[in-house]
């Protein structure tokens, strides 16, 4: 029996078409994550992925990828070979630079600041912590954390700042209300628990202890060792 025949057999047991399997796999390769609460399309993708979870694990494992299923958060996250996965042992594989995302220094710094705020929110609890495990914060608090903890400012223009928020949202690290506005001091953004899957305690600690590079430096020059905010550790291999 060939691999494709075995896959067809397993999919038939769950009454799922090969086209649907390809759609789930493509979404995971493209976005690195499938999250049930994101929207109706992604909800159905997640539900179908749960039905064939064993097939997906076997499929990705053959190529050296790791698929994590967070039951509480209801999401699947795909990690490239050699990626550092918080709370999980190393896979012993060499990282593949071509599979690493090209992340800007602003994105990396913002993700670290969000991780810092998320940890604070968990410790404080109260109204900042939602029933779904999200931590609520304001945009100005993100800016303040960047300046005080990482000695780095947000991008200078509103267009760049909105692009940064869109990137953070696309990687499912934050959730924004439909009427969110950076100009509204009371507007909240939600830091999702998914932030824990890409930035470990060690990464955060290393970043807080390291002198940052000037804002003009780019993480695109060397994906294996980006800006000094991360020393020799990178979240780029943890985001597809």
N, CA, C and O of each residue as an XYZ file, in Angstrom:
960
protein
N       0.844     -1.196      0.000
C       0.000      0.000      0.000
C       0.884      1.252      0.000
O       1.822      1.347      0.792
N       0.592      2.200     -0.874
C       1.360      3.432     -0.931
C       0.893      4.396      0.150
O      -0.146      4.187      0.775
N       1.668      5.449      0.363
C       1.297      6.450      1.370
C      -0.018      7.134      0.997
O      -0.866      7.357      1.862
N      -0.190      7.460     -0.259
C      -1.412      8.144     -0.678
C      -2.625      7.238     -0.526
O      -3.715      7.705     -0.196
N      -2.438      5.936     -0.768
C      -3.543      4.987     -0.575
C      -3.900      4.873      0.902
O      -5.076      4.810      1.259
N      -2.880      4.847      1.762
C      -3.120      4.782      3.203
C      -3.842      6.037      3.678
O      -4.729      5.967      4.529
N      -3.457      7.192      3.121
C      -4.108      8.449      3.504
C      -5.563      8.444      3.057
O      -6.450      8.828      3.820
N      -5.812      8.013      1.831
C      -7.191      7.929      1.342
C      -8.032      7.045      2.267
O      -9.184      7.362      2.565
N      -7.453      5.956      2.706
C      -8.167      5.021      3.575
C      -8.531      5.677      4.903
O      -9.653      5.538      5.391
N      -7.570      6.392      5.478
C      -7.819      7.059      6.762
C      -8.836      8.187      6.620
O      -9.691      8.366      7.487
N      -8.746      8.943      5.534
C      -9.694     10.030      5.323
C     -11.108      9.500      5.114
O     -12.082     10.116      5.546
N     -11.209      8.370      4.457
C     -12.524      7.769      4.224
C     -13.191      7.383      5.543
O     -14.412      7.466      5.674
N     -12.383      6.958      6.521
C     -12.938      6.592      7.825
C     -13.610      7.781      8.503
O     -14.533      7.618      9.300
N     -13.131      8.977      8.173
C     -13.681     10.194      8.782
C     -14.544     10.979      7.799
O     -14.933     12.116      8.068
N     -14.837     10.363      6.662
C     -15.694     10.982      5.649
C     -15.178     12.367      5.262
O     -15.933     13.336      5.188
N     -13.865     12.428      5.016
C     -13.237     13.698      4.657
C     -12.532     13.535      3.318
O     -11.838     12.543      3.093
N     -12.707     14.500      2.437
C     -12.116     14.421      1.105
C     -10.642     14.809      1.138
O     -10.196     15.541      2.022
N      -9.896     14.306      0.157
C      -8.477     14.655      0.057
C      -8.305     16.161     -0.153
O      -7.339     16.751      0.332
N      -9.232     16.776     -0.867
C      -9.154     18.228     -1.093
C      -9.218     18.987      0.225
O      -8.541     20.001      0.394
N     -10.033     18.497      1.162
C     -10.136     19.154      2.468
C      -8.853     18.976      3.264
O      -8.401     19.898      3.943
N      -8.274     17.800      3.180
C      -6.986     17.548      3.830
C      -5.941     18.528      3.294
O      -5.183     19.113      4.067
N      -5.901     18.703      1.984
C      -4.942     19.619      1.373
C      -5.193     21.062      1.828
O      -4.254     21.832      2.031
N      -6.458     21.409      1.982
C      -6.795     22.767      2.414
C      -6.291     23.022      3.836
O      -5.759     24.096      4.116
N      -6.449     22.063      4.722
C      -5.967     22.193      6.099
C      -4.451     22.292      6.131
O      -3.887     23.148      6.811
N      -3.796     21.403      5.384
C      -2.334     21.400      5.342
C      -1.807     22.707      4.764
O      -0.841     23.271      5.278
N      -2.438     23.188      3.702
C      -2.004     24.442      3.072
C      -2.129     25.606      4.036
O      -1.245     26.461      4.095
N      -3.226     25.648      4.797
C      -3.405     26.737      5.759
C      -2.336     26.696      6.843
O      -1.826     27.739      7.253
N      -2.000     25.509      7.305
C      -0.978     25.385      8.342
C       0.398     25.765      7.814
O       1.172     26.419      8.513
N       0.709     25.359      6.585
C       1.985     25.749      5.992
C       2.050     27.263      5.771
O       3.093     27.883      5.977
N       0.939     27.845      5.353
C       0.926     29.268      5.009
C       0.899     30.165      6.233
O       1.614     31.166      6.283
N       0.076     29.816      7.228
C      -0.113     30.690      8.389
C       0.553     30.166      9.648
O       0.811     30.925     10.582
N       0.836     28.846      9.678
C       1.466     28.271     10.863
C       0.497     27.974     11.981
O       0.880     27.379     12.988
N      -0.767     28.381     11.824
C      -1.718     28.180     12.910
C      -3.138     28.124     12.350
O      -3.472     28.819     11.391
N      -3.955     27.293     12.963
C      -5.392     27.258     12.692
C      -6.082     27.380     14.039
O      -5.915     26.532     14.915
N      -6.866     28.450     14.195
C      -7.466     28.774     15.486
C      -8.978     28.801     15.358
O      -9.521     29.484     14.490
N      -9.655     28.063     16.218
C     -11.091     27.871     16.060
C     -11.888     29.159     16.199
O     -12.865     29.357     15.476
N     -11.493     30.036     17.109
C     -12.311     31.212     17.364
C     -12.039     32.367     16.400
O     -12.623     33.441     16.542
N     -11.158     32.156     15.422
C     -10.788     33.263     14.545
C     -11.959     33.708     13.669
O     -12.332     34.881     13.691
N     -12.537     32.796     12.904
C     -13.707     33.128     12.086
C     -14.384     31.828     11.683
O     -13.937     30.739     12.046
N     -15.474     31.957     10.925
C     -16.231     30.765     10.559
C     -15.441     29.799      9.708
O     -15.530     28.586      9.902
N     -14.658     30.321      8.757
C     -13.852     29.465      7.891
C     -12.824     28.701      8.706
O     -12.670     27.489      8.551
N     -12.123     29.415      9.576
C     -11.085     28.766     10.362
C     -11.674     27.824     11.417
O     -11.052     26.826     11.782
N     -12.852     28.141     11.893
C     -13.528     27.255     12.841
C     -13.788     25.896     12.202
O     -13.562     24.857     12.822
N     -14.263     25.911     10.961
C     -14.546     24.646     10.276
C     -13.248     23.903      9.942
O     -13.203     22.674      9.996
N     -12.201     24.645      9.600
C     -10.909     24.005      9.358
C     -10.401     23.316     10.618
O      -9.912     22.188     10.569
N     -10.522     24.011     11.749
C     -10.074     23.436     13.015
C     -10.876     22.175     13.357
O     -10.304     21.157     13.746
N     -12.175     22.247     13.212
C     -13.017     21.096     13.549
C     -12.677     19.882     12.679
O     -12.637     18.755     13.172
N     -12.433     20.114     11.388
C     -12.053     19.019     10.505
C     -10.653     18.505     10.845
O     -10.391     17.305     10.766
N      -9.750     19.425     11.225
C      -8.395     19.009     11.606
C      -8.426     18.119     12.841
O      -7.634     17.184     12.951
N      -9.314     18.394     13.750
C      -9.442     17.542     14.951
C      -9.863     16.124     14.576
O      -9.437     15.157     15.209
N     -10.692     16.005     13.556
C     -11.173     14.686     13.155
C     -10.047     13.826     12.590
O     -10.060     12.603     12.732
N      -9.076     14.466     11.951
C      -7.977     13.717     11.320
C      -6.630     14.087     11.956
O      -5.595     14.095     11.290
N      -6.669     14.388     13.232
C      -5.456     14.850     13.911
C      -4.308     13.859     13.779
O      -3.173     14.270     13.537
N      -4.574     12.573     13.931
C      -3.514     11.566     13.839
C      -2.876     11.568     12.454
O      -1.657     11.448     12.329
N      -3.694     11.705     11.418
C      -3.159     11.758     10.048
C      -2.262     12.973      9.854
O      -1.205     12.882      9.229
N      -2.690     14.109     10.393
C      -1.913     15.335     10.252
C      -0.572     15.223     10.978
O       0.462     15.636     10.454
N      -0.599     14.668     12.178
C       0.647     14.490     12.929
C       1.625     13.613     12.143
O       2.805     13.944     12.026
N       1.134     12.505     11.610
C       2.002     11.595     10.853
C       2.537     12.270      9.590
O       3.711     12.127      9.248
N       1.676     12.996      8.911
C       2.064     13.665      7.666
C       3.197     14.666      7.905
O       4.212     14.650      7.209
N       3.007     15.534      8.899
C       4.023     16.556      9.174
C       5.282     15.956      9.781
O       6.386     16.434      9.519
N       5.127     14.923     10.581
C       6.285     14.308     11.220
C       7.234     13.705     10.186
O       8.450     13.720     10.377
N       6.690     13.181      9.105
C       7.533     12.620      8.055
C       8.492     13.665      7.481
O       9.594     13.330      7.045
N       8.072     14.923      7.482
C       8.897     16.006      6.936
C       9.677     16.738      8.022
O      10.361     17.722      7.740
N       9.576     16.261      9.269
C      10.327     16.874     10.358
C       9.615     18.020     11.053
O      10.191     18.663     11.931
N       8.364     18.285     10.674
C       7.595     19.343     11.327
C       6.921     18.800     12.580
O       6.699     17.597     12.717
N       6.601     19.712     13.489
C       5.864     19.331     14.692
C       4.540     20.085     14.737
O       4.488     21.305     14.580
N       3.487     19.331     14.954
C       2.152     19.912     15.040
C       1.689     19.855     16.488
O       1.539     18.776     17.062
N       1.463     21.026     17.070
C       0.982     21.087     18.455
C      -0.511     21.383     18.445
O      -0.974     22.278     17.738
N      -1.258     20.619     19.239
C      -2.686     20.878     19.392
C      -2.943     21.362     20.808
O      -2.793     20.608     21.769
N      -3.326     22.611     20.930
C      -3.659     23.178     22.233
C      -5.169     23.054     22.415
O      -5.946     23.812     21.836
N      -5.561     22.086     23.230
C      -6.981     21.811     23.412
C      -7.697     22.952     24.122
O      -8.819     23.306     23.762
N      -7.047     23.525     25.128
C      -7.674     24.608     25.880
C      -7.880     25.839     25.013
O      -8.942     26.460     25.040
N      -6.859     26.185     24.245
C      -6.965     27.348     23.380
C      -7.643     27.062     22.057
O      -7.952     27.984     21.302
N      -7.878     25.793     21.772
C      -8.515     25.339     20.533
C      -7.791     25.875     19.294
O      -8.357     26.603     18.479
N      -6.526     25.486     19.188
C      -5.773     25.847     17.989
C      -4.705     24.802     17.715
O      -4.228     24.126     18.627
N      -4.339     24.680     16.448
C      -3.199     23.889     16.002
C      -2.098     24.856     15.595
O      -2.363     25.841     14.906
N      -0.856     24.584     16.016
C       0.277     25.390     15.554
C       1.326     24.453     14.985
O       1.637     23.414     15.565
N       1.865     24.842     13.835
C       2.871     24.054     13.147
C       4.245     24.665     13.361
O       4.435     25.866     13.165
N       5.210     23.834     13.767
C       6.575     24.295     13.989
C       7.503     23.650     12.959
O       7.412     22.457     12.670
N       8.392     24.470     12.423
C       9.355     23.984     11.443
C      10.421     23.140     12.116
O      10.596     23.231     13.331
N      11.147     22.308     11.346
C      12.234     21.512     11.929
C      13.250     22.411     12.647
O      13.644     23.457     12.131
N      13.664     21.983     13.841
C      14.673     22.723     14.593
C      14.147     23.905     15.368
O      14.920     24.585     16.042
N      12.832     24.177     15.294
C      12.271     25.313     16.028
C      12.277     25.033     17.518
O      12.087     23.897     17.955
N      12.499     26.086     18.291
C      12.422     25.961     19.748
C      10.965     26.105     20.165
O      10.347     27.146     19.946
N      10.426     25.056     20.766
C       9.024     25.046     21.174
C       8.964     25.103     22.696
O       9.350     24.139     23.358
N       8.491     26.209     23.267
C       8.416     26.328     24.723
C       7.653     25.172     25.350
O       6.542     24.841     24.935
N       8.274     24.563     26.361
C       7.630     23.466     27.079
C       7.771     22.112     26.427
O       7.242     21.127     26.942
N       8.478     22.034     25.293
C       8.652     20.763     24.604
C      10.137     20.511     24.364
O      10.901     21.456     24.175
N      10.556     19.232     24.369
C      11.975     18.934     24.126
C      12.376     19.258     22.701
O      11.529     19.324     21.809
N      13.679     19.464     22.484
C      14.169     19.729     21.140
C      13.949     18.505     20.252
O      13.976     17.366     20.717
N      13.733     18.769     18.970
C      13.488     17.650     18.063
C      14.772     17.050     17.504
O      14.735     16.024     16.825
N      15.916     17.690     17.789
C      17.200     17.163     17.343
C      17.486     17.381     15.874
O      18.469     16.850     15.356
N      16.649     18.154     15.185
C      16.837     18.398     13.755
C      17.505     19.756     13.525
O      17.360     20.681     14.325
N      18.229     19.853     12.429
C      18.855     21.119     12.078
C      17.798     22.076     11.531
O      16.957     21.672     10.728
N      17.832     23.346     11.960
C      16.885     24.323     11.413
C      17.076     24.486      9.901
O      18.180     24.342      9.375
N      15.982     24.787      9.229
C      16.017     25.017      7.792
C      15.749     26.499      7.556
O      14.599     26.932      7.631
N      16.797     27.292      7.268
C      16.624     28.746      7.146
C      15.526     29.156      6.175
O      14.824     30.137      6.416
N      15.371     28.424      5.092
C      14.377     28.796      4.102
C      12.951     28.709      4.601
O      12.048     29.296      4.005
N      12.733     27.973      5.702
C      11.392     27.830      6.252
C      11.086     28.889      7.300
O       9.955     28.991      7.773
N      12.093     29.678      7.663
C      11.890     30.685      8.692
C      11.254     31.943      8.113
O      11.590     32.388      7.016
N      10.339     32.494      8.876
C       9.676     33.720      8.441
C      10.627     34.899      8.527
O      11.508     34.944      9.386
N      10.436     35.854      7.623
C      11.204     37.091      7.664
C      10.455     38.077      8.554
O       9.472     38.686      8.132
N      10.920     38.225      9.767
C      10.248     39.097     10.718
C      11.043     40.374     10.912
O      12.269     40.340     11.016
N      10.352     41.492     10.959
C      11.020     42.764     11.169
C      11.419     42.898     12.634
O      10.823     42.259     13.500
N      12.432     43.732     12.919
C      12.788     43.992     14.316
C      11.611     44.535     15.120
O      11.479     44.233     16.306
N      10.752     45.339     14.480
C       9.587     45.877     15.182
C       8.638     44.761     15.603
O       8.085     44.793     16.702
N       8.451     43.770     14.725
C       7.574     42.649     15.065
C       8.147     41.855     16.226
O       7.430     41.527     17.171
N       9.433     41.544     16.158
C      10.077     40.762     17.211
C       9.983     41.490     18.548
O       9.652     40.885     19.568
N      10.275     42.783     18.541
C      10.223     43.563     19.776
C       8.801     43.619     20.324
O       8.597     43.480     21.530
N       7.817     43.821     19.448
C       6.430     43.885     19.894
C       5.977     42.552     20.476
O       5.261     42.525     21.477
N       6.389     41.443     19.856
C       6.031     40.121     20.371
C       6.623     39.901     21.758
O       5.970     39.332     22.632
N       7.846     40.348     21.955
C       8.472     40.233     23.275
C       7.738     41.082     24.305
O       7.510     40.643     25.433
N       7.366     42.307     23.910
C       6.636     43.183     24.822
C       5.274     42.582     25.177
O       4.838     42.657     26.326
N       4.613     41.993     24.197
C       3.329     41.337     24.458
C       3.488     40.158     25.402
O       2.648     39.928     26.272
N       4.571     39.413     25.225
C       4.841     38.269     26.124
C       5.056     38.755     27.547
O       4.588     38.129     28.498
N       5.767     39.874     27.697
C       5.992     40.463     29.018
C       4.662     40.884     29.634
O       4.401     40.606     30.805
N       3.829     41.548     28.852
C       2.533     41.989     29.353
C       1.620     40.809     29.675
O       0.854     40.846     30.638
N       1.711     39.769     28.860
C       0.871     38.591     29.104
C       1.220     37.963     30.454
O       0.337     37.587     31.224
N       2.514     37.855     30.725
C       2.942     37.283     32.005
C       2.455     38.135     33.170
O       2.017     37.612     34.195
N       2.537     39.454     33.001
C       2.034     40.361     34.035
C       0.537     40.165     34.248
O       0.063     40.116     35.383
N      -0.197     40.054     33.155
C      -1.636     39.876     33.245
C      -2.022     38.586     33.954
O      -2.977     38.558     34.729
N      -1.276     37.517     33.685
C      -1.537     36.251     34.373
C      -1.297     36.388     35.870
O      -2.042     35.835     36.679
N      -0.258     37.122     36.231
C       0.084     37.288     37.652
C      -0.942     38.153     38.370
O      -1.307     37.875     39.512
N      -1.409     39.209     37.694
C      -2.331     40.141     38.331
C      -3.764     39.619     38.332
O      -4.513     39.849     39.281
N      -4.144     38.911     37.261
C      -5.507     38.415     37.161
C      -6.503     39.553     37.055
O      -6.253     40.526     36.344
N      -7.608     39.452     37.737
C      -8.607     40.510     37.729
C      -9.274     40.665     36.381
O      -9.414     39.703     35.626
N      -9.686     41.891     36.084
C     -10.428     42.159     34.851
C      -9.565     42.058     33.601
O     -10.093     41.968     32.492
N      -8.243     42.071     33.765
C      -7.363     42.002     32.601
C      -7.362     40.604     31.981
O      -7.092     40.460     30.789
N      -7.659     39.583     32.769
C      -7.614     38.204     32.305
C      -9.018     37.730     31.951
O      -9.915     37.757     32.794
N      -9.213     37.295     30.702
C     -10.530     36.857     30.260
C     -10.721     35.360     30.518
O      -9.772     34.646     30.843
N     -11.949     34.906     30.368
C     -12.252     33.484     30.580
C     -11.543     32.589     29.568
O     -11.288     31.418     29.848
N     -11.222     33.133     28.392
C     -10.542     32.344     27.361
C      -9.022     32.397     27.496
O      -8.308     31.877     26.639
N      -8.519     33.023     28.572
C      -7.084     33.050     28.814
C      -6.362     34.187     28.123
O      -5.132     34.211     28.099
N      -7.103     35.133     27.559
C      -6.484     36.300     26.947
C      -6.204     37.353     28.018
O      -6.856     37.385     29.062
N      -5.232     38.206     27.745
C      -4.922     39.320     28.639
C      -5.204     40.612     27.891
O      -4.698     40.824     26.789
N      -6.008     41.470     28.491
C      -6.393     42.724     27.858
C      -5.383     43.822     28.196
O      -4.911     43.934     29.327
N      -5.071     44.616     27.193
C      -4.141     45.721     27.389
C      -4.506     46.841     26.432
O      -5.305     46.649     25.516
N      -3.924     47.997     26.644
C      -4.146     49.142     25.763
C      -2.926     49.349     24.882
O      -1.818     48.935     25.223
N      -3.145     49.992     23.750
C      -2.056     50.216     22.804
C      -0.944     51.038     23.445
O       0.238     50.776     23.219
N      -1.323     52.027     24.241
C      -0.309     52.865     24.885
C       0.503     52.073     25.912
O       1.654     52.411     26.187
N      -0.094     51.018     26.479
C       0.636     50.169     27.415
C       1.677     49.332     26.681
O       2.760     49.077     27.208
N       1.348     48.907     25.464
C       2.320     48.202     24.630
C       3.497     49.123     24.335
O       4.652     48.708     24.420
N       3.203     50.364     23.989
C       4.254     51.336     23.710
C       5.133     51.567     24.928
O       6.357     51.625     24.818
N       4.500     51.698     26.098
C       5.257     51.942     27.328
C       6.153     50.758     27.669
O       7.286     50.942     28.114
N       5.643     49.531     27.460
C       6.437     48.332     27.755
C       7.646     48.244     26.839
O       8.735     47.880     27.283
N       7.466     48.574     25.571
C       8.585     48.584     24.634
C       9.679     49.548     25.098
O      10.866     49.228     25.035
N       9.273     50.714     25.557
C      10.242     51.733     25.950
C      10.931     51.396     27.267
O      12.146     51.549     27.393
N      10.159     50.939     28.245
C      10.737     50.704     29.571
C      11.488     49.382     29.665
O      12.521     49.310     30.331
N      10.995     48.346     29.018
C      11.605     47.019     29.161
C      12.615     46.701     28.066
O      13.604     46.014     28.320
N      12.378     47.195     26.844
C      13.235     46.844     25.713
C      13.965     48.046     25.126
O      14.744     47.915     24.183
N      13.701     49.221     25.698
C      14.363     50.460     25.245
C      14.182     50.663     23.736
O      15.120     51.002     23.015
N      12.956     50.446     23.294
C      12.665     50.541     21.860
C      11.323     51.238     21.676
O      10.401     51.032     22.465
N      11.212     52.047     20.657
C       9.979     52.769     20.387
C       9.168     52.059     19.306
O       9.703     51.274     18.523
N       7.876     52.350     19.279
C       7.037     51.868     18.190
C       7.460     52.534     16.873
O       8.138     53.561     16.897
N       7.074     51.972     15.746
C       7.349     52.635     14.464
C       6.815     54.064     14.498
O       5.819     54.329     15.171
N       7.449     54.978     13.796
C       7.106     56.397     13.932
C       5.761     56.819     13.344
O       5.141     57.749     13.860
N       5.290     56.163     12.278
C       4.058     56.607     11.627
C       2.888     55.680     11.952
O       3.077     54.508     12.277
N       1.680     56.228     11.859
C       0.486     55.427     12.109
C       0.337     54.302     11.092
O      -0.171     53.230     11.419
N       0.777     54.543      9.862
C       0.681     53.499      8.829
C       1.557     52.310      9.219
O       1.132     51.161      9.106
N       2.774     52.584      9.677
C       3.682     51.514     10.097
C       3.158     50.804     11.338
O       3.274     49.585     11.470
N       2.585     51.577     12.234
C       2.036     50.971     13.449
C       0.845     50.075     13.145
O       0.703     49.004     13.733
N      -0.014     50.515     12.221
C      -1.149     49.684     11.838
C      -0.676     48.416     11.135
O      -1.245     47.342     11.330
N       0.369     48.543     10.315
C       0.924     47.365      9.656
C       1.460     46.370     10.688
O       1.296     45.159     10.538
N       2.099     46.891     11.733
C       2.609     46.027     12.797
C       1.472     45.311     13.506
O       1.558     44.109     13.759
N       0.405     46.036     13.829
C      -0.746     45.408     14.477
C      -1.362     44.342     13.578
O      -1.765     43.281     14.055
N      -1.435     44.620     12.285
C      -2.002     43.649     11.347
C      -1.150     42.373     11.301
O      -1.685     41.267     11.222
N       0.169     42.536     11.350
C       1.061     41.366     11.348
C       0.889     40.549     12.623
O       0.852     39.319     12.578
N       0.786     41.228     13.749
C       0.584     40.529     15.023
C      -0.752     39.799     15.026
O      -0.859     38.695     15.561
N      -1.756     40.406     14.437
C      -3.076     39.780     14.345
C      -3.036     38.591     13.389
O      -3.634     37.550     13.658
N      -2.328     38.752     12.271
C      -2.250     37.668     11.276
C      -1.589     36.430     11.862
O      -1.950     35.306     11.513
N      -0.627     36.628     12.747
C       0.036     35.496     13.389
C      -0.709     35.033     14.635
O      -0.203     34.212     15.400
N      -1.919     35.566     14.836
C      -2.815     35.144     15.920
C      -2.202     35.406     17.306
O      -2.441     34.646     18.245
N      -1.422     36.469     17.429
C      -0.853     36.830     18.733
C      -1.746     37.817     19.468
O      -1.707     37.893     20.696
N      -2.552     38.576     18.729
C      -3.475     39.510     19.354
C      -4.831     39.408     18.666
O      -4.956     38.886     17.558
N      -5.829     39.919     19.353
C      -7.176     40.021     18.777
C      -7.625     41.469     18.925
O      -7.502     42.061     19.997
N      -8.144     42.029     17.844
C      -8.601     43.413     17.847
C     -10.100     43.459     17.585
O     -10.621     42.709     16.759
N     -10.779     44.338     18.289
C     -12.197     44.539     18.019
C     -12.354     45.218     16.665
O     -11.434     45.876     16.180
N     -13.520     45.055     16.066
C     -13.756     45.616     14.734
C     -13.623     47.135     14.736
O     -13.218     47.727     13.735
N     -13.964     47.766     15.864
C     -13.910     49.229     15.946
C     -12.652     49.722     16.651
O     -12.611     50.861     17.117
N     -11.619     48.870     16.736
C     -10.382     49.276     17.427
C      -9.733     50.447     16.711
O      -9.682     50.496     15.482
N      -9.238     51.391     17.505
C      -8.540     52.546     16.962
C      -7.360     52.882     17.864
O      -7.497     52.933     19.087
N      -6.203     53.110     17.253
C      -5.025     53.484     18.028
C      -5.199     54.838     18.705
O      -4.525     55.136     19.691
N      -6.105     55.656     18.175
C      -6.330     56.992     18.725
C      -7.277     56.984     19.922
O      -7.404     57.985     20.626
N      -7.932     55.863     20.145
C      -8.859     55.736     21.274
C      -8.091     55.214     22.491
O      -7.656     54.063     22.512
N      -7.930     56.071     23.503
C      -7.138     55.696     24.676
C      -7.767     54.543     25.453
O      -7.067     53.830     26.172
N      -9.063     54.356     25.317
C      -9.750     53.295     26.065
C      -9.882     51.997     25.275
O     -10.365     50.995     25.803
N      -9.457     52.011     24.016
C      -9.577     50.809     23.180
C      -8.629     49.722     23.684
O      -7.462     49.982     23.977
N      -9.152     48.509     23.778
C      -8.363     47.386     24.286
C      -7.985     46.443     23.154
O      -8.733     46.274     22.191
N      -6.822     45.840     23.284
C      -6.453     44.717     22.420
C      -6.215     43.516     23.323
O      -5.775     43.664     24.463
N      -6.502     42.348     22.816
C      -6.383     41.124     23.606
C      -5.135     40.354     23.188
O      -4.953     40.036     22.013
N      -4.281     40.059     24.163
C      -3.087     39.240     23.907
C      -3.492     37.782     24.070
O      -3.944     37.364     25.136
N      -3.326     37.026     23.013
C      -3.792     35.640     23.032
C      -2.779     34.710     23.699
O      -1.582     34.998     23.690
N      -3.240     33.606     24.273
C      -2.330     32.628     24.882
C      -1.336     32.037     23.885
O      -0.341     31.436     24.289
N      -1.596     32.201     22.595
C      -0.680     31.691     21.576
C       0.711     32.307     21.690
O       1.677     31.748     21.172
N       0.822     33.446     22.357
C       2.125     34.090     22.534
C       3.075     33.174     23.292
O       4.290     33.260     23.119
N       2.527     32.295     24.135
C       3.361     31.379     24.916
C       4.011     30.315     24.046
O       5.010     29.714     24.438
N       3.443     30.081     22.859
C       3.965     29.039     22.000
C       5.125     29.471     21.124
O       5.744     28.640     20.460
N       5.429     30.771     21.115
C       6.538     31.224     20.279
C       7.641     31.910     21.066
O       8.766     32.021     20.579
N       7.342     32.372     22.276
C       8.367     33.032     23.084
C       8.403     32.365     24.451
O       7.455     32.463     25.230
N       9.500     31.692     24.726
C       9.653     30.991     25.997
C      10.098     31.952     27.088
O      10.444     33.102     26.817
N      10.085     31.467     28.327
C      10.580     32.269     29.448
C      12.043     32.629     29.236
O      12.460     33.747     29.541
N      12.822     31.688     28.717
C      14.254     31.944     28.485
C      14.458     33.028     27.440
O      15.322     33.889     27.604
N      13.675     32.996     26.365
C      13.781     34.026     25.333
C      13.478     35.406     25.903
O      14.195     36.371     25.639
N      12.402     35.487     26.690
C      12.015     36.771     27.269
C      13.084     37.269     28.225
O      13.451     38.444     28.197
N      13.585     36.377     29.074
C      14.616     36.765     30.023
C      15.867     37.254     29.307
O      16.467     38.250     29.711
N      16.262     36.555     28.242
C      17.450     36.958     27.483
C      17.257     38.327     26.851
O      18.182     39.140     26.823
N      16.051     38.582     26.342
C      15.780     39.868     25.700
C      15.824     41.015     26.694
O      16.328     42.094     26.383
N      15.297     40.783     27.887
C      15.266     41.839     28.895
C      16.649     42.148     29.452
O      16.876     43.225     30.002
N      17.574     41.199     29.308
C      18.917     41.394     29.840
C      19.896     41.905     28.796
O      21.065     42.136     29.106
N      19.431     42.087     27.548
C      20.322     42.426     26.449
C      20.111     43.850     26.000
O      18.977     44.328     25.957
N      21.193     44.537     25.664
C      21.097     45.887     25.121
C      20.581     45.808     23.701
O      21.143     45.068     22.894
N      19.512     46.555     23.359
C      18.962     46.503     22.004
C      19.855     47.196     20.994
O      20.684     48.037     21.343
N      19.668     46.826     19.730
C      20.374     47.482     18.637
C      19.623     48.738     18.233
O      18.458     48.894     18.601
N      20.251     49.640     17.485
C      19.528     50.799     16.969
C      18.359     50.371     16.097
O      18.384     49.304     15.483
N      17.347     51.205     16.050
C      16.120     50.846     15.333
C      16.355     50.585     13.861
O      15.562     49.887     13.229
N      17.434     51.131     13.293
C      17.672     50.972     11.854
C      18.154     49.590     11.495
O      18.105     49.214     10.324
N      18.617     48.820     12.456
C      19.135     47.496     12.145
C      17.986     46.573     11.785
O      16.896     46.701     12.342
N      18.207     45.648     10.865
C      17.146     44.783     10.362
C      17.407     43.343     10.702
O      18.550     42.889     10.730
N      16.321     42.621     10.963
C      16.434     41.192     11.244
C      16.520     40.374      9.968
O      16.709     39.159     10.023
N      16.383     41.026      8.819
C      16.377     40.291      7.555
C      17.772     39.857      7.128
O      17.894     38.992      6.261
N      18.831     40.424      7.705
C      20.173     40.117      7.247
C      20.606     38.708      7.651
O      21.324     38.041      6.907
N      20.177     38.262      8.812
C      20.578     36.942      9.278
C      19.480     36.381     10.157
O      19.367     36.732     11.331
N      18.666     35.500      9.576
C      17.522     34.995     10.313
C      17.936     34.111     11.469
O      17.144     33.907     12.389
N      19.155     33.574     11.457
C      19.581     32.691     12.538
C      20.003     33.471     13.765
O      19.950     32.944     14.877
N      20.423     34.716     13.591
C      20.815     35.521     14.741
C      20.407     36.964     14.510
O      21.243     37.796     14.157
N      19.105     37.276     14.709
C      18.637     38.627     14.466
C      19.126     39.580     15.523
O      20.114     39.306     16.204
N      18.456     40.681     15.667
C      18.880     41.749     16.543
C      19.215     41.278     17.945
O      18.803     40.201     18.375
N      19.969     42.107     18.646
C      20.450     41.725     19.968
C      19.337     41.541     20.977
O      19.568     41.033     22.074
N      18.124     41.952     20.615
C      17.002     41.735     21.519
C      16.842     40.258     21.851
O      16.347     39.906     22.921
N      17.258     39.404     20.939
C      17.081     37.967     21.124
C      18.394     37.224     21.281
O      18.398     35.993     21.292
N      19.503     37.928     21.403
C      20.809     37.283     21.453
C      20.904     36.299     20.288
O      20.715     36.683     19.134
N      21.197     35.026     20.586
C      21.319     34.037     19.515
C      20.049     33.212     19.359
O      20.010     32.260     18.580
N      19.007     33.583     20.108
C      17.761     32.847     20.017
C      16.787     33.628     19.140
O      16.761     34.858     19.183
N      16.005     32.935     18.363
C      15.113     33.605     17.432
C      13.722     33.000     17.484
O      13.561     31.784     17.578
N      12.710     33.876     17.421
C      11.349     33.359     17.334
C      10.968     33.114     15.879
O       9.876     32.626     15.591
N      11.866     33.452     14.971
C      11.512     33.340     13.566
C      11.278     31.898     13.150
O      10.427     31.629     12.301
N      12.021     30.967     13.737
C      11.804     29.570     13.399
C      10.551     29.012     14.005
O      10.144     27.898     13.674
N       9.915     29.776     14.904
C       8.710     29.308     15.570
C       7.439     29.829     14.911
O       6.330     29.472     15.310
N       7.609     30.669     13.908
C       6.471     31.211     13.184
C       6.599     30.821     11.730
O       7.626     31.070     11.098
N       5.564     30.214     11.206
C       5.586     29.812      9.790
C       5.018     30.929      8.942
O       4.944     30.800      7.720
